Amino acid sequence: MSGALVPESQAGWDFARLVQEYFSRAVRFCARMLGDIGEGEEVAQQAFVQLLEKGHRPWEKGDPLPYLFAVLRNACVDHVRKRKRRSAEGDANEVAAPGRDLSNAEAHEIRHALLEAVAKLEQAQREVILLRFFEGMELADVATTTGRTLGATAMLITRAKAKLKEMLGRLPAFRDEP
């Protein structure tokens, strides 16, 4: 996506900066939502093109992140619906999670277990976990992005964290005891 895509009448837009600053985060988010890096990149690209074609300017109202991630979330949901209609199943995740200073084998095991557990959460819980902890969004922005109240969002996060703890508790890195 280059600046050449921006029509002359919209040259005042800072679309190129939006893409430059948020595209890699958008791809990561979509890849985690969809379980496939290739599909994530494709859906993220389509979402940015949609923003450009429809004349949406989320950066004009302040922080574009909640609006952008709402568009990405909706694009992922639409993609999953289309995928289900085609009865096609996606491959396993191949995306990286935030790392820790561990041995490579340990870090790989933790990353794999965490992404596998997040992928098993119900869609609403997976969305809020990805936005809050993988994308680092504030709770209020997660609520805005998903179209939920602050309380409902907080409850989803609490339930998702409890479910993740239940799923991951067997691994030494996720146990409460030292």
Contact map, one row per residue, 1 for C-alpha under 8 A:
1110100000000000001000000000000000000000000000000000000000000000000000000000000000000000000000000000000000000000000000000000000000000000000000000000000000000000000000000000000000
1111100000000001000000000000000000000000000000000000000000000000000000000000000000000000000000000000000000000000000000000000000000000000000000000000000000000000000000000000000000
1111110000000011000000000000000000000000000000000000000000000000000000000000000000000000000000000000000000000000000000000000000000000000000000000000000000000000000000000000000000
0111111000000000000000000000000000000000000000000000000000000000000000000000000000000000000000000000000000000000000000000000000000000000000000000000000000000000000000000000000000
1111111000000000000000000000000000000000000000000000000000000000000000000000000000000000000000000000000000000000000000000000000000000000000000000000000000000000000000000000000000
0011111101100010000000000000000000000000000000000001000000000000000000000000000000000000000000000000000000000000000000000000000000000000000000000000000000000000000000000000000000
0001111111100000000000000000000000000000000000000000000000000000000000000000000000000000000000000000000000000000000000000000000000000000000000000000000000000000000000000000000000
0000011111100000000000000000000000000000000000000000000000000000000000000000000000000000000000000000000000000000000000000000000000000000000000000000000000000000000000000000000000
0000001111110000000000000000000000000000000000000000000000000000000000000000000000000000000000000000000000000000000000000000000000000000000000000000000000000000000000000000000000
0000011111111000000000000000000000000000000000000000000000000000000000000000000000000000000000000000000000000000000000000000000000000000000000000000000000000000000000000000000000
0000011111111100000000000000000000000000000000000000000000000000000000000000000000000000000000000000000000000000000000000000000000000000000000000000000000000000000000000000000000
0000000011111100000000000000000000000000000000000000000000000000000000000000000000000000000000000000000000000000000000000000000000000000000000000000000000000000000000000000000000
0000000001111110000000000000000000000000000000000000000010000000000000000000000000000000000000000000000000000000000000000000000000000000000000000000000000000000000000000000000000
0000000000111111110000000000000000000000000000000000000000100000000000000000000000000000000000000000000000000000000000000000000000000000000000000000000000000000000000000000000000
0010010000001111111000000000000000000000000000000001000000000000000000000000000000000000000000000000000000000000000000000000000000000000000000000000000000000000000000000000000000
0110000000000111111100000000000000000000000000000000000000000000000000000000000000000000000000000000000000000000000000000000000000000000000000000000000000000000000000000000000000
0000000000000111111110000000000000000000000000000000000000000000000000000000000000000000000000000000000000000000000000000000000000000000000000000000000000000000000000000000000000
0000000000000111111111100000000000000000000000000000000000100000000000000000000000000000000000000000000000000000000000000000000000000000000000000000000000000000000000000000000000
1000000000000011111111100000000000000000000000010000000000000000000000000000000000000000000000000000000000000000000000000000000000000000000000000000000000000000000000000000000000
0000000000000001111111100000000000000000000000000000000000000000000000000000000000000000000000000000000000000000000000000000000000000000000000000000000000000000000000000000000000
0000000000000000111111110000000000000000000000000000000000000000000000000000000000000000000000000000000000000000000000000000000000000000000000000000000000000000000000000000000000
0000000000000000011111111100000000000000000000000000000000000000000000000000000000000000000000000000000000000000000000000000000000000000000000000000000000000000000000000000000000
0000000000000000011111111110000000000000000100000000000000000000000000000000000000000000000000000000000000000000000000000000000000000000000000000000000000000000000000000000000000
0000000000000000000011111111000000000000000000000000000000000000000000000000000000000000000000000000000000000000000000000000000000000000000000000000000000000000000000000000000000
0000000000000000000001111111100000000000000000000000000000000000000000000000000000000000000000000000000000000000000000000000000000000010000000000000000000000000000000000000000000
0000000000000000000001111111110000000000000100000000000000000000000010010000000000000000000000000000000000000000000000000000000000000000000000000000000000000000000000000000000000
0000000000000000000000111111111000001001101100000000000000000000000000000000000000000000000000000000000000000000000000000000000000000000000000000000000000000000000000000000000000
0000000000000000000000011111111100001001100000000000000000000000000000000000000000000000000000100000000000000000000000000000000000000000000000000000000000000000000000000000000000
0000000000000000000000001111111110000001000000000000000000000000000000000000000000000000000000000000000000000000000000000000000001100110000000000000000000000000000000000000000000
0000000000000000000000000111111111001011101100000000000000000000000000011001000000000000000000000000000000000000000000000000000000000000000000000000000000000000000000000000000000
0000000000000000000000000011111111111111100000000000000000000000000000000000000000000000000010100000000000000000000000000000000000000000000000000000000000000000000000000000000000
0000000000000000000000000001111111111001000000000000000000000000000000000000000000000000000010100000000000000000001000100000000001000000000000000000000000000000000000000000000000
0000000000000000000000000000111111100001000000000000000000000000000000000001000000000000000000000000000000000000000000100000011001000000000000000000000000000000000000000000000000
0000000000000000000000000000011111111011000000000000000000000000000000000001000100000000010000000000000000000000000000000000000000000000000000000000000000000000000000000000000000
0000000000000000000000000000001111111001000000000000000000000000000000000000000000000000011111000000000000000000000000100000000000000000000000000000000000000000000000000000000000
0000000000000000000000000000001101111111000000000000000000000000000000000000000000000000011111100000000000000000000000000000000000000000000000000000000000000000000000000000000000
0000000000000000000000000011011101111111100000000000000000000000000000000000000000000000000011100000000000000000000000000000000000000000000000000000000000000000000000000000000000
0000000000000000000000000000001000011111110000000000000000000000000000000000000000000000000000000000000000000000000000000000000000000000000000000000000000000000000000000000000000
0000000000000000000000000000011001011111111000000000000000000000000000000000000000000000000000000000000000000000000000000000000000000000000000000000000000000000000000000000000000
0000000000000000000000000011111111111111111100000000000000000000000000000000000000000000000000000000000000000000000000000000000000000000000000000000000000000000000000000000000000
0000000000000000000000000011011000001111111110000000000000000000000000000000000000000000000000000000000000000000000000000000000000000000000000000000000000000000000000000000000000
0000000000000000000000000000000000000111111111000000000000000000000000000000000000000000000000000000000000000000000000000000000000000000000000000000000000000000000000000000000000
0000000000000000000000000010010000000011111111100000000000000000000000010011001000000000000000000000000000000000000000000000000000000000000000000000000000000000000000000000000000
0000000000000000000000100110010000000001111111110000000000000000000000010010000000000000000000000000000000000000000000000000000000000000000000000000000000000000000000000000000000
0000000000000000000000000000000000000000111111111000000000000000000000000000000000000000000000000000000000000000000000000000000000000000000000000000000000000000000000000000000000
0000000000000000000000000000000000000000011111111100000000000000000000000000000000000000000000000000000000000000000000000000000000000000000000000000000000000000000000000000000000
0000000000000000000000000000000000000000001111111110000000000000000000110010000000000000000000000000000000000000000000000000000000000000000000000000000000000000000000000000000000
0000000000000000001000000000000000000000000111111111000000000000000000000000000000000000000000000000000000000000000000000000000000000000000000000000000000000000000000000000000000
0000000000000000000000000000000000000000000011111111100000000000000000000000000000000000000000000000000000000000000000000000000000000000000000000000000000000000000000000000000000
0000000000000000000000000000000000000000000001111111110000000000000000000000000000000000000000000000000000000000000000000000000000000000000000000000000000000000000000000000000000
0000000000000000000000000000000000000000000000111111111110000000000000000000000000000000000000000000000000000000000000000000000000000000000000000000000000000000000000000000000000
0000010000000010000000000000000000000000000000011111111100000000000000000000000000000000000000000000000000000000000000000000000000000000000000000000000000000000000000000000000000
0000000000000000000000000000000000000000000000001111111100000000000000000000000000000000000000000000000000000000000000000000000000000000000000000000000000000000000000000000000000
0000000000000000000000000000000000000000000000000111111100000000000000000000000000000000000000000000000000000000000000000000000000000000000000000000000000000000000000000000000000
0000000000000000000000000000000000000000000000000011111110000000000000000000000000000000000000000000000000000000000000000000000000000000000000000000000000000000000000000000000000
0000000000000000000000000000000000000000000000000011111111000000000000000000000000000000000000000000000000000000000000000000000000000000000000000000000000000000000000000000000000
0000000000001000000000000000000000000000000000000010001111111000000000000000000000000000000000000000000000000000000000000000000000000000000000000000000000000000000000000000000000
0000000000000000000000000000000000000000000000000000000111111111001100000000000000000000000000000000000000000000000000000000000000000000000000000000000000000000000000000000000000
0000000000000100010000000000000000000000000000000000000011111111000000000000000000000000000000000000000000000000000000000000000000000000000000000000000000000000000000000000000000
0000000000000000000000000000000000000000000000000000000011111101000000000000000000000000000000000000000000000000000000000000000000000000000000000000000000000000000000000000000000
0000000000000000000000000000000000000000000000000000000011111111000000000000000000000000000000000000000000000000000000000000000000000000000000000000000000000000000000000000000000
0000000000000000000000000000000000000000000000000000000001111111000000000000000000000000000000000000000000000000000000000000000000000000000000000000000000000000000000000000000000
0000000000000000000000000000000000000000000000000000000001101111110000000000000000000000000000000000000000000000000000000000000000000000000000000000000000000000000000000000000000
0000000000000000000000000000000000000000000000000000000001111111111100000000000000000000000000000000000000000000000000000000000000000000000000000000000000000000000000000000000000
0000000000000000000000000000000000000000000000000000000000000011111110000000000000000000000000000000000000000000000000000000000000000000000010000000000000000000000000000000000000
0000000000000000000000000000000000000000000000000000000000000011111111000000000000000000000000000000000000000000000000000000000000000000000011011000000000000000000000000000000000
0000000000000000000000000000000000000000000000000000000001000001111111100000000000000000000000000000000000000000000000000000000000000000000000011000000000000000000000000000000000
0000000000000000000000000000000000000000000000000000000001000001111111110000000000000000000000000000000000000000000000000000000000000000000000000000000000000000000000000000000000
0000000000000000000000000100000000000000000000000000000000000000111111111000000000000000000000000000000000000000000000000000000000000000000000001000000000000000000000000000000000
0000000000000000000000000000000000000000000000000000000000000000011111111100000000000000000000000000000000000000000000000000000000000000000000011100000000000000000000000000000000
0000000000000000000000000000000000000000000000100000000000000000001111111110000000000000000000000000000000000000000000000000000000000000000000000000000000000000000000000000000000
0000000000000000000000000100010000000000001100100000000000000000000111111111000000000000000000000000000000000000000000000000000000000000000000000000000000000000000000000000000000
0000000000000000000000000000010000000000000000000000000000000000000011111111100000000000000000000000000000000000000000000000001000000000000000001100000000000000000000000000000000
0000000000000000000000000000000000000000000000000000000000000000000001111111110000000000000000000000000000000000000000000000000000000000000000000000000000000000000000000000000000
0000000000000000000000000000000000000000001100100000000000000000000000111111111000000000000000000000000000000000000000000000000000000000000000000000000000000000000000000000000000
0000000000000000000000000000010011000000001000000000000000000000000000011111111100000000000000000000000000000000000000000000000000000000000000000000000000000000000000000000000000
0000000000000000000000000000000000000000000000000000000000000000000000001111111110000000000000000000000000000000000000000000000000000000000000000000000000000000000000000000000000
0000000000000000000000000000000000000000000000000000000000000000000000000111111111000000000000000000000000000000000000000000000000000000000000000000000000000000000000000000000000
0000000000000000000000000000000000000000001000000000000000000000000000000011111111100000000000000000000000000000000000000000000000000000000000000000000000000000000000000000000000
0000000000000000000000000000000001000000000000000000000000000000000000000001111111110000000000000000000000000000000000000000000000000000000000000000000000000000000000000000000000
0000000000000000000000000000000000000000000000000000000000000000000000000000111111111000000000000000000000000000000000000000000000000000000000000000000000000000000000000000000000
0000000000000000000000000000000000000000000000000000000000000000000000000000011111111100000000000000000000000000000000000000000000000000000000000000000000000000000000000000000000
0000000000000000000000000000000000000000000000000000000000000000000000000000001111111111100000000000000000000000000000000000000000000000000000000000000000000000000000000000000000
0000000000000000000000000000000000000000000000000000000000000000000000000000000111111111100000000000000000000000000000000000000000000000000000000000000000000000000000000000000000
0000000000000000000000000000000000000000000000000000000000000000000000000000000011111111000000000000000000000000000000000000000000000000000000000000000000000000000000000000000000
0000000000000000000000000000000000000000000000000000000000000000000000000000000001111111000000000000000000000000000000000000000000000000000000000000000000000000000000000000000000
0000000000000000000000000000000000000000000000000000000000000000000000000000000000111111100000000000000000000000000000000000000000000000000000000000000000000000000000000000000000
0000000000000000000000000000000000000000000000000000000000000000000000000000000000111111110000000000000000000000000000000000000000000000000000000000000000000000000000000000000000
0000000000000000000000000000000000000000000000000000000000000000000000000000000000110011111000000000000000000000000000000000000000000000000000000000000000000000000000000000000000
0000000000000000000000000000000001110000000000000000000000000000000000000000000000000001111100000000000000000000000000000000000000000000000000000000000000000000000000000000000000
0000000000000000000000000000000000110000000000000000000000000000000000000000000000000000111110000000000000000000000000000000000000000000000000000000000000000000000000000000000000
0000000000000000000000000000000000110000000000000000000000000000000000000000000000000000011111000000000000000000000000000000000000000000000000000000000000000000000000000000000000
0000000000000000000000000000001100111000000000000000000000000000000000000000000000000000001111100000000000000000001100000000000000000000000000000000000000000000000000000000000000
0000000000000000000000000000000000111000000000000000000000000000000000000000000000000000000111110000000000000000000000000000000000000000000000000000000000000000000000000000000000
0000000000000000000000000001001100011000000000000000000000000000000000000000000000000000000011111000000000000000000000000000000000000000000000000000000000000000000000000000000000
0000000000000000000000000000000000000000000000000000000000000000000000000000000000000000000001111110000000000010000000000000000000000000000000000000000000000000000000000000000000
0000000000000000000000000000000000000000000000000000000000000000000000000000000000000000000000111110000000000010001000000000000000000100000000000000000000000000000000000000000000
0000000000000000000000000000000000000000000000000000000000000000000000000000000000000000000000011111000000000010000000000000000000000100000000000000000000000000000000000000000000
0000000000000000000000000000000000000000000000000000000000000000000000000000000000000000000000011111100000100010000000000000000000000000000000000000000000000000000000000000000000
0000000000000000000000000000000000000000000000000000000000000000000000000000000000000000000000000111110000100000000000000000000000000000000000000000000000000000000000000000000000
0000000000000000000000000000000000000000000000000000000000000000000000000000000000000000000000000011111000100000000000000000000000000000000000000000000000000000000000000000000000
0000000000000000000000000000000000000000000000000000000000000000000000000000000000000000000000000001111111100000000000000000000000000000000000000000000000000000000000000000000000
0000000000000000000000000000000000000000000000000000000000000000000000000000000000000000000000000000111111100000000000000000000000000000000000000000000000000000000000000000000000
0000000000000000000000000000000000000000000000000000000000000000000000000000000000000000000000000000011111110000000000000000000000000000000000000000000000000000000000000000000000
0000000000000000000000000000000000000000000000000000000000000000000000000000000000000000000000000000011111111000000000000000000000000000000000000000000000000000000000000000000000
0000000000000000000000000000000000000000000000000000000000000000000000000000000000000000000000000000011111111100000000000000000000000000000000000000000000000000000000000000000000
0000000000000000000000000000000000000000000000000000000000000000000000000000000000000000000000000011111111111110000000000000000000000000000000000000000000000000000000000000000000
0000000000000000000000000000000000000000000000000000000000000000000000000000000000000000000000000000000111111111000000000000000000000000000000000000000000000000000000000000000000
0000000000000000000000000000000000000000000000000000000000000000000000000000000000000000000000000000000011111111100000000000000000000000000000000000000000000000000000000000000000
0000000000000000000000000000000000000000000000000000000000000000000000000000000000000000000000000000000001111111110000000000000000000000000000000000000000000000000000000000100000
0000000000000000000000000000000000000000000000000000000000000000000000000000000000000000000000011110000000111111111000000000000000000000000000000000000000000000000000000000000000
0000000000000000000000000000000000000000000000000000000000000000000000000000000000000000000000000000000000011111111100000000000000000000000000000000000000000000000000000000000000
0000000000000000000000000000000000000000000000000000000000000000000000000000000000000000000000000000000000001111111110000000000000000000000000000000000000000000000000010000000000
0000000000000000000000000000000000000000000000000000000000000000000000000000000000000000000000000000000000000111111111000000000000000000000000000000000000000000000000010000000000
0000000000000000000000000000000100000000000000000000000000000000000000000000000000000000000010001000000000000011111111100000000000000000000000000000000000000000000000000000000000
0000000000000000000000000000000000000000000000000000000000000000000000000000000000000000000010000000000000000001111111110000000000000000000000000000000000000000000000000000000000
0000000000000000000000000000000000000000000000000000000000000000000000000000000000000000000000000000000000000000111111111000000000000000000000000000000000000000000100110000000000
0000000000000000000000000000000000000000000000000000000000000000000000000000000000000000000000000000000000000000011111111000010010000000000000000000000000000000000100000000000000
0000000000000000000000000000000110100000000000000000000000000000000000000000000000000000000000000000000000000000001111111000010000000000000000000000000000000000000000000000000000
0000000000000000000000000000000000000000000000000000000000000000000000000000000000000000000000000000000000000000000111111100000000000000000000000000000000000000000000000000000000
0000000000000000000000000000000000000000000000000000000000000000000000000000000000000000000000000000000000000000000011111110110000000000000000000000000000000001001000000000000000
0000000000000000000000000000000000000000000000000000000000000000000000000000000000000000000000000000000000000000000000011111110000000000000000000000000000000000000000000000000000
0000000000000000000000000000000000000000000000000000000000000000000000000000000000000000000000000000000000000000000000001111111000000000000000000000000000000000000000000000000000
0000000000000000000000000000000000000000000000000000000000000000000000000000000000000000000000000000000000000000000000000111111100000000000000000000000000010000000000000000000000
0000000000000000000000000000000000000000000000000000000000000000000000000000000000000000000000000000000000000000000000001111111110000000000000000000000000011011000000000000000000
0000000000000000000000000000000010000000000000000000000000000000000000000000000000000000000000000000000000000000000001101111111111000000000000000000000000000001000000000000000000
0000000000000000000000000000000010000000000000000000000000000000000000001000000000000000000000000000000000000000000000000011111111100000000000000100000000000000000000000000000000
0000000000000000000000000000000000000000000000000000000000000000000000000000000000000000000000000000000000000000000000000001111111110000000001000100000010011000000000000000000000
0000000000000000000000000000000000000000000000000000000000000000000000000000000000000000000000000000000000000000000001000000111111111100000000000000000000001001100000000000000000
0000000000000000000000000000100110000000000000000000000000000000000000000000000000000000000000000000000000000000000000000000011111111110000000000000000000000000000000000000000000
0000000000000000000000000000100000000000000000000000000000000000000000000000000000000000000000000000000000000000000000000000001111111111100001000000000000000000000000000000000000
0000000000000000000000000000000000000000000000000000000000000000000000000000000000000000000000000000000000000000000000000000000111111111111001000000000000000000000000000000000000
0000000000000000000000000000000000000000000000000000000000000000000000000000000000000000000000000000000000000000000000000000000011111111100000000000000000000000000000000000000000
0000000000000000000000000000100000000000000000000000000000000000000000000000000000000000000000001100000000000000000000000000000011111111000000000000000000000000000000000000000000
0000000000000000000000001000100000000000000000000000000000000000000000000000000000000000000000000000000000000000000000000000000001111111100000000000000000000000000000000000000000
0000000000000000000000000000000000000000000000000000000000000000000000000000000000000000000000000000000000000000000000000000000000111111110000000000000000000000000000000000000000
0000000000000000000000000000000000000000000000000000000000000000000000000000000000000000000000000000000000000000000000000000000000111011111011000000000000000000000000000000000000
0000000000000000000000000000000000000000000000000000000000000000000000000000000000000000000000000000000000000000000000000000000000010001111111000000000000000000000000000000000000
0000000000000000000000000000000000000000000000000000000000000000000000000000000000000000000000000000000000000000000000000000000000010000111111100000010011000000000000000000000000
0000000000000000000000000000000000000000000000000000000000000000000000000000000000000000000000000000000000000000000000000000000000000000011111110000010000000000000000000000000000
0000000000000000000000000000000000000000000000000000000000000000110000000000000000000000000000000000000000000000000000000000000000000000111111111000000000000000000000000000000000
0000000000000000000000000000000000000000000000000000000000000000010000000000000000000000000000000000000000000000000000000000000100110000111111111100000010000000000000000000000000
0000000000000000000000000000000000000000000000000000000000000000000000000000000000000000000000000000000000000000000000000000000000000000001111111111110010000000000000000000000000
0000000000000000000000000000000000000000000000000000000000000000011001000000000000000000000000000000000000000000000000000000000000000000000111111111100000000000000000000000000000
0000000000000000000000000000000000000000000000000000000000000000011011001000000000000000000000000000000000000000000000000000000000000000000011111111000000000000000000000000000000
0000000000000000000000000000000000000000000000000000000000000000000001001000000000000000000000000000000000000000000000000000001100000000000001111111000000000000000000000000000000
0000000000000000000000000000000000000000000000000000000000000000000000000000000000000000000000000000000000000000000000000000000000000000000000111111100000000000000000000000000000
0000000000000000000000000000000000000000000000000000000000000000000000000000000000000000000000000000000000000000000000000000000000000000000000111111110110000000000000000000000000
0000000000000000000000000000000000000000000000000000000000000000000000000000000000000000000000000000000000000000000000000000000000000000000000110011111110000000000000000000000000
0000000000000000000000000000000000000000000000000000000000000000000000000000000000000000000000000000000000000000000000000000000000000000001100100001111111000000000000000000000000
0000000000000000000000000000000000000000000000000000000000000000000000000000000000000000000000000000000000000000000000000000000000000000000000000000111111100000000000000000000000
0000000000000000000000000000000000000000000000000000000000000000000000000000000000000000000000000000000000000000000000000000000000000000000000000001111111110000000000000000000000
0000000000000000000000000000000000000000000000000000000000000000000000000000000000000000000000000000000000000000000000000000000100000000001001100001111111111000000000000000000000
0000000000000000000000000000000000000000000000000000000000000000000000000000000000000000000000000000000000000000000000000000000000000000001000000000011111111100000000000000000000
0000000000000000000000000000000000000000000000000000000000000000000000000000000000000000000000000000000000000000000000000000000000000000000000000000001111111110000000000000000000
0000000000000000000000000000000000000000000000000000000000000000000000000000000000000000000000000000000000000000000000000001100100000000000000000000000111111111000000000000000000
0000000000000000000000000000000000000000000000000000000000000000000000000000000000000000000000000000000000000000000000000000100110000000000000000000000011111111100000000000000000
0000000000000000000000000000000000000000000000000000000000000000000000000000000000000000000000000000000000000000000000000000000000000000000000000000000001111111110000000000000000
0000000000000000000000000000000000000000000000000000000000000000000000000000000000000000000000000000000000000000000000000000100000000000000000000000000000111111111000000000000000
0000000000000000000000000000000000000000000000000000000000000000000000000000000000000000000000000000000000000000000000001000110010000000000000000000000000011111111100000000000000
0000000000000000000000000000000000000000000000000000000000000000000000000000000000000000000000000000000000000000000000000000000010000000000000000000000000001111111110000000000000
0000000000000000000000000000000000000000000000000000000000000000000000000000000000000000000000000000000000000000000000000000000000000000000000000000000000000111111111000000000000
0000000000000000000000000000000000000000000000000000000000000000000000000000000000000000000000000000000000000000000000001000000000000000000000000000000000000011111111100000000000
0000000000000000000000000000000000000000000000000000000000000000000000000000000000000000000000000000000000000000000011000000000000000000000000000000000000000001111111111000000000
0000000000000000000000000000000000000000000000000000000000000000000000000000000000000000000000000000000000000000000000000000000000000000000000000000000000000000111111111000010000
0000000000000000000000000000000000000000000000000000000000000000000000000000000000000000000000000000000000000000000000000000000000000000000000000000000000000000011111111000000000
0000000000000000000000000000000000000000000000000000000000000000000000000000000000000000000000000000000000000000000010000000000000000000000000000000000000000000001111111100000000
0000000000000000000000000000000000000000000000000000000000000000000000000000000000000000000000000000000000000000110010000000000000000000000000000000000000000000000111111110010000
0000000000000000000000000000000000000000000000000000000000000000000000000000000000000000000000000000000000000000000000000000000000000000000000000000000000000000000111111111011000
0000000000000000000000000000000000000000000000000000000000000000000000000000000000000000000000000000000000000000000000000000000000000000000000000000000000000000000000111111011000
0000000000000000000000000000000000000000000000000000000000000000000000000000000000000000000000000000000000000000000000000000000000000000000000000000000000000000000000011111111000
0000000000000000000000000000000000000000000000000000000000000000000000000000000000000000000000000000000000000000000000000000000000000000000000000000000000000000000000001111111000
0000000000000000000000000000000000000000000000000000000000000000000000000000000000000000000000000000000000000100000000000000000000000000000000000000000000000000000000000011111000
0000000000000000000000000000000000000000000000000000000000000000000000000000000000000000000000000000000000000000000000000000000000000000000000000000000000000000000010011111111100
0000000000000000000000000000000000000000000000000000000000000000000000000000000000000000000000000000000000000000000000000000000000000000000000000000000000000000000000001111111111
0000000000000000000000000000000000000000000000000000000000000000000000000000000000000000000000000000000000000000000000000000000000000000000000000000000000000000000000000000011111
0000000000000000000000000000000000000000000000000000000000000000000000000000000000000000000000000000000000000000000000000000000000000000000000000000000000000000000000000000001111
0000000000000000000000000000000000000000000000000000000000000000000000000000000000000000000000000000000000000000000000000000000000000000000000000000000000000000000000000000001111
